[in-house]
Amino acid sequence: MDAERLLTALIGALFGAAGWLVVGLYIQRRQYDRQARNAARAVYFELAVNEIDVRVAAEHGAFKALGRSTFDRLLPELATWLDAMDLQTIAHAYMSHAGYEQVQRNGSMPQSVRAAVLIRVLEQQRAAIAVLRTRAFSPEEARRLSGPSNAPTADRQEPARTARRAGGTRSG
């Protein structure tokens, strides 16, 4: 084999390996982003359930244990995907659970203090939900999500609900 063919083969192998590496890294990065986004979506829905539970406790005095297992399990993915301020907002929502639990356990706490603590916990939940709604969902998905911060109003109800109220069915 002459030197010219050997050099051509080496250059071809070098470009082939470099191309394979770039494509592999691109695919790996996209998979990582998809996993992190899915983790954020799971935490979003856990926070949404917690927000409902805190609202019920604030309005009716009925307390239920707040969830955090999804957050605990998926924190490593969130920590590498979110910036520090967004992660702090989400962490504050979960740290506020201590205040919720204190209100739940301490029946002798003055009503004004109980209300203030629950309002603060509710604010923390809503702030974290807002962060995750903008980061984990496309603008169209975020718009369509119904929740405490984006609840449908009478003029923005889903077509199926409007059709059911009118006595019709939704065809599609």
N, C-alpha and C positions, 0 to 999 in steps of 0.2 A: 504494500500500500504506500503510495507516495505521500509526501508531506502536505500537498495541496488538498487531497481528499481527507486526510486526517484533520486538518485545520477546519475544513467545511463541516465535517461531522461533529467536531467539538463545538463549533459555533452554533450549529443546529441544536445540539443537545443542551447547550447553555440557554438558548432562547426558549426551547421547549420546557425546560425545567422552571425557568423564570415565569413563563406564562402559566404553567400549572400551579405554581405557588401563588401567583396573584389571583387567579380564579378561585383557588381553594380558600384563600384568606377572605375574599369577597363573600363567598358563600357562607363561610363560618361567621362572619360579622353579621350578615343578614339573619342567620339563624339565632345568634345571640340577641340581636335587637328584638326579634319576634318573641323569644322566650321572656325577655325583660318586659316587653309590652304586655304579654299575657299575665305575667306576675302582677304588674300594676293593675290590670283589669280585675284580677281576683281580689286584690286588696281594696280596690274601689268598691266592689260589691259588699265586702265585709264591712267597710266603713258606712256604706249606705244603710245596711241593716242596723248597725250600731246607732246611727243617727236617728232612725225611727224609734229604737228602744229608748234613747235619751229623751226624745220628744214626748213619748208616751209617759215616761217617768215625770217629766216636768209638768205635763198637763194633767195627769191623772194620778200620780203617785204610785203607779205600778212599775216596779223595778224588775228588770231581767238582767242576767249576766251578759256583759258585753263580750263579743268575740275578739280574739287577737291571734288565734293559731295560724291563720293564713299569713298575717304580717310577720309573725315570728319565723315561719318556715321560708318565706320568700324575701326576707330582708336582705340577704346577700345580693340577689339580683337587682333589687331596688337601689341598693347603695352604690352599685357600679353604674347604674343607668341614669339615676336622677342627679341633679346638681344638689349642692349642699343645702341651699335654702328650701328647695322643694322637699327634700328628705326630712329636714327639720320640721317643716309644717306637718308632715305625716306623722313623724315621731311624737310631736306635741299632742296630736289627736289621741294617740295611744297612751301617752303619759297622763292625759287628763282623765283616764279611766280611774285613777286613784281617787280623784275628787268625787267621781260618780259613786264609787264603792263606799266612800266615807259617808256620803249623804244617805246611801241605802242602809248602812249599818247603824247610823246615829239618828235615832228617832227623836232625840231631845234637841236637835239642832234647830235654831230659830228658822221660821219659814222664810224670812227674807234672805238669810244666808243660804239655805237650801236652794232657793230660786236663783240666786246669783251664781252659785256653783254650777247648777245644771245649765244655766244660760251660757256660761263660759265653756262648759264641755260641749254643748251643742254648737257653739261658734267654732271650736277647734275641729269638730267632726266635719262641719260644712266647709271649712277652709281646706282641709285635706281632700275632701271629695272634689272640690273645685280644681285643685292642682292636678289630681289624677284624671279628671274628666278631660282637661286640656292636653295632658301628656300621653294618655293611654288610648285615646280614641281619636278617630278622624273627626274633622269638624262636622261632617254629616252625622256620624254616630253620636257625637256629643250633643248635637241639636235634638236628635231623636230620643235620647235617653230621658226617661221621666224619673224624677226623683225629687227630694226635698228642695233642692236649689233650682230645679228645672221642671216643676210639676206642671202638667197640662192645665190650662185654664179653659173656661167654657168656649172661648173662640179658637182654641188650639187643640181640641180633642182629636184623638185618632179617628179616622173615618169609620172604623168598625163600631166604635162606641156611639158615634153620632147616628149611624145607621140603625143600631139596635134600639136606641132611644126613640127613633122615628118609626120603629116598627118594621123596618126593612132589613134586608140582608146585604152584605157586602159581596159583590161578585168580583172575581178577579181572575 
